[in-house]
Amino acid sequence: MEDLVIVGSGPAGLAAAIYAARAGLRPLVVEGMLAGGQLTQTHEVENYPGFADPIVGLDLMTAMRAQAERAGARFEMDEISSVDFSGDDRKLVGMMGEMSSRAVIVATGAGAKWTDLPGEAKYKNHGISACAVCDGAFFRGRDVAVIGGGDTALGDALYLSRIAKSVTVIHRRDAFRGAKALSDRVLAAPNVTVAWNTTVKSFDGDGSSLTGLSLSDGRTLPVSGAFVAIGHRPQTDFLRGAVELDEAGYVVVDRTRTSAKGVFAAGDCADPLYKQAVIAAGAGAQAAIEAQRYLQEGG
Amino acid sequence: MIVDVTEKDFDATVAKGVVLVDFWATWCGPCRMQGAILEQKVAPAKPDLTIAKVDIDGNVALAQKFGIMSIPALRIFKDGNLVASFDGVTKPEEIIAAVEQA
């Protein structure tokens, strides 16, 4: 039986782990499918305080994990698929095994939203990706598209512009939603063009991989890679029925406390508004303090 | 048995018997989950299976040869021929079933 299991290893989970470990709780961090969280898929992070020069997302998360480990947190590589919070112990079931804990911090973050357009399922991993940093290397010297207009789309477009021959950003509005610092650089990149007020109608291919996109303006855009960056959805499906979620699937929290006793939530899985790494880290620390108090009071 | 292979020794490694190839990279988060599944679940269940890991950094041509455009990606070879493919993180039971069918 664990005292505290932290589900997720992004900024929220790791900040929680650092605080809980320093409080002497020896937390167990279940790292999840994407160890290190979404930041590991961000090439350069420019808005996390403490780094005057941009830091590579993976490097930031590697440092955060090392800090948590040094503080005394333990790690397990598993993905939790179901939970039972109805009894005295909180039970968690993963792909690799089961565990029970007195307290749980859910910090499972958010995952990429897909378009669900025709052809997407067929060519996913065969030209269609939601992670430019992961899969960009396969498109060196090719023509690619980025779908979206927020920070993720802009970061992806910039990253890909250094690898691909050309990048077309397909955005349904007439202006980007992402940070001005990023959008200025995207607009200045010589091999990036923007298709404003345009949407994708379908992903087209030759049966084995992606060859192009059909666009709302009637054009066919020949590309071998398409990067979907239209936003994120909270990764909370495994909690359905066990804790209260809002209509969009975010965990409903009051000072990180969820509707289930001894279960706390922090980061993007419980944050419909801001979705920032620094806010997730802050919420993680808060959840660890709340969990510690709960355990101290004999919960 | 888990071994690291490159473009140089790939053909020789997959030439005989059933070999599970794991295309991965150090900077790929989900590849770590896939690696743990192979180490902790698949290798103990199939002690005679050769699991060959290809770090795509430096071996992109090899990945492209097998149509890989996203990692993690698994490919199962039998006597040098490709018999099964998985893209994205794949569960241990699916991998073990495919190895048994190969």
Interface residues (C-beta under 8 A of the other chain):
Chain A: E31 G32 M33 L34 A35 G36 G37 T40 Q41 L58 M77 D78 E79 M95 M96 K124 N125 H126 G127 S129 V133 C134 D135 A137 F138 F139 R140 S208 S209 G225
Chain B: A25 W27 C28 G29 P30 R32 M33 A36 I37 Q40 K41 I56 D57 V60 A63 Q64 G67 I68 M69 S70 I71 A73 D87 G88 V89 K91 P92
